[in-house]
Amino acid sequence: MRHARNKAARGRLIALALIVTAGVLGSILVGVGVRGEAPPPSPPASEALDAGSASAAPTSRQPRDSTPAPSAEPSRTAEPAPPVAAPELILDKSQPTRLSIPSIDVDTDLMNVGLQADGTIGVPPLLADSPAGWYDRGPSPGEQGPAVILGHVTALNQEGPAVFFKLGALRKGDEASVTRADGTVAVFTVTRVVQTPKPDFSTMDTYGNTDDAQLRLITCGGTFDESTGRHADNIVVHAELTSTREA
């Protein structure tokens, strides 16, 4: 089930829609502090995992340089660039129905979230038992580009954790599986975890186009400010599609 190349155009449109709402994650993913317990932090930089600032340039897709490298003897006839092979692990669009992350005990249904009237990304209800939400204006998990799933870290007026309470504890190499309505399970492997202050949230690093199928898991993290009712940081888990299987 290879993905048609016109999905790249869709990815660009999705990225554009998200760029318009740059920085909204700083305001929409609001968690409420848990009394006596804090969510686990993302990995320290000393571990074998890129936990640096989200403001770094995207690593999944670098811009192609259209300027040829200088040579000692210029050629009279330019050689055409070799074709770029399409990634093997690209799936067609399909509604995601469930997310499983065994290493942090996540097993949740998925609801759809879109854009709110003010142009910000919608999120699931701020309740302890709310599922995670797939941003349905973007790629579905397994399609080309970064599929986005959002969830709360803690819940409004609740003392217990929400669905992504342990998201910051993920490590490079951990797996996240998304069950899809077409009967396939897309298995993603974590490549890095980024925790960054909300004002420094990088739209391009999170939502920028990719040549392969990727996943972004997003929640809040860091210190909880009782005066504002918000956590100071965003946590973004980057993962890439590494295998598929039947549900």
N, C-alpha and C positions, 0 to 999 in steps of 0.2 A: 504493500500500500504506500507507494511513493507519493510524495506531496508535489503537486503541480507548482511550477516555478512562479506562477503569478501570485503565490502567497507572499512573495517579497513585497509586492505593492501593498497588500493588505497590512503587512507589518509596518510599512512606512506610515500608513494612515493611522494605525493604532498608536505608534510612537508620537505622531503629531498631536493626536488628541490628548495624550498624556502630558506632552510638553506644555500644552496650553494650561494644564492644571499643575504645573511644576510647584513642588513644595507643599501640595495639599496633604501629603502623608503626615506632615508635621501637625496637622490640625484634625485629621479625621480618625486616626487610629489612637483613640484616647483610652487609656487604661486607668483603673482605679486601684489604689494601693491595697495590698493584702496585709492585714494586720499580722505582724510577727513573722512574715515570710516574704522574701523578695524573689522575683524571677531570676533564674540562673543567668550569669553574664555570658556574653559571647567569648570565644576563646582568646587568650592573650596572644599578642603578636609573636611571642617566642615559640609558639607551637607551629607545626608544619601546616599552617593554614593562613591564608591571607585575610586578616581581620583588620585591615587598614581602613582608611577613610573612604567613604562611598564617593568622594569627589574625584577619585582616580579615574583615568580614562578607561572606557570599556575595554575589556580584554577579550571578549567573545568575538568581536569583529573589528578589525583595524581597517581604516580607509585605504583603498588601493591607490598607490602613487601612479599618476598618469604620466609622469615625466621619466623617460628612459634614463638608465644610469649612464654616466659618461664612459666612453671607450677610447682606446688609443687610436683605433682606425674605424671611423664611422662607416657603417654599412650603407651601400647605395639604395638597397631595398629593405624596408623594415619588415621583420618577420612578425606574422600575426601571433598574438598571445595564445597560449594553449587554453582550451576550454576548461572551465572549472567544473569538476564532477559534482553532481548533486549528492548530498549526504544520504546514506542508505536509510538511516533511522529517522524518517520523516513520515508522519501519519496524516491522514485526512482529518478534517474537522469532525469532532464528535463531542457531545455534551459530557463533561466530567461529572461523575456522580459521587465519588468517595475518595478520600485521601487517607493514606496510611503511612505513618512514620514510626516504625517499631522502636527505634533507639530512644525516642522520647515519649513513647506510649500515646501517640496520637492515632486515633481511628475515628474519623469524622465524616458525616455526610457533607456534601457541598451544595451551597445555595448560589444562585446567580446574583451578582451585584453589577450595577452599571454606573451611570453618571447621575448625580443629583441635580436638582433644578439650578443650583448655583454653579454647576460645572465641576464640582469636586467628585471624587470617586466615592461611590456608595460603599458601605460596610455592613456586615451583619449586625443584628440587634446586640446591644451592649449587655448581654446576659451570660451567666456562667455556662449555660447549656447550649448556647448558640453555636451552630456549625461554622466552619470556615467558609469564605465566599470567593468564588471564581469571578474575576472581572471579565464579563462576557462581551465586552467591546474589543477584546484582544484575542490572541490565538488561544485555541483550546490546548490543553496539555498534550504534547506529541506533535502538534503542528510546528512549522518553522516559526521561530521567533520566541520571545519570552512570554510564556503563559504566567499570569499573575494570580496568586491566591493570597487573600488577606484574612487575618484573624486577630482577635483581641488577646491581650496578655492577661488581663484581669477584667472583672465585670463590675458594672455599676451597682453600688450598694450591696456587694457580695464580699464575703470573706474568703471565698475559694477562688482558685485559678480558673482562667478561661482556656480556650482550646489551644492557643499558642504560648501558654505560660512557659514552657521549656524550650522554646524555639532557639534561644541563644545558646543552648547547650549542644547544638548539633556540631559535628566535626566533619572535616573533609573525609569523604569516603562513605559517609552514612547514606542510606537510601530512603527515598520517598516514592511511594507508588500511588498512581492515580488510576482508578477504575473508570472506564468510559462507557457511554451508552451503546457503543458499537460492539461491545464484548471484549475489548482489548484492555490490558493493563499496561500503562506507560510507566516504566521504572526509571527514575532519575537518580543520579549520584551527585552528592554535594561536592562542589568544587571550592567554595569559599563562603565565609560568613562575614558580613560587614555590619558593624555597629557604629553609628555616627550621630552626632547631635542633629536634631530635626532641622535647624536652619541650614545645615550643610548637606541635606539630602540631595543626592545626585540623580536627577531624572535620567540623563543619558546612560549612566552606568547601570541603572536599574531597568530601564525600558527600551534602551537602544536596540536597533535591529540586529539580528544574528543570522548566520547562514544555517545554523542547526536548530534543533528543538531544545529549548531550555525552559526552566521553571524558576519563578521568583516567589518565595514565601516571605511575607512581610507582616511585622507586628511592631509593638512598642518595646522599649527597654530602657535601661539606665535608671537614674534616680527619679522617684516619684515626688512631685511637688504638690502638696496638699492644698496650697493656696490657689493653684490653677486647675487641679484635678487631672494633670497630665504627666506622663513620663517625659524625660528630657531627650531621649534618643529614639531612633528607629533601628530595628534589626532587619536586615535583608539577607536571606539565604539564597545563594546562587547554585543552581544544579543543572546538569545536562542529561538529556535522554541517553541512556546506555543500553537498554534492552526493552523488549516488549514480550508479553505472554497473553494467553487467553484467560479471561476472567473465570 
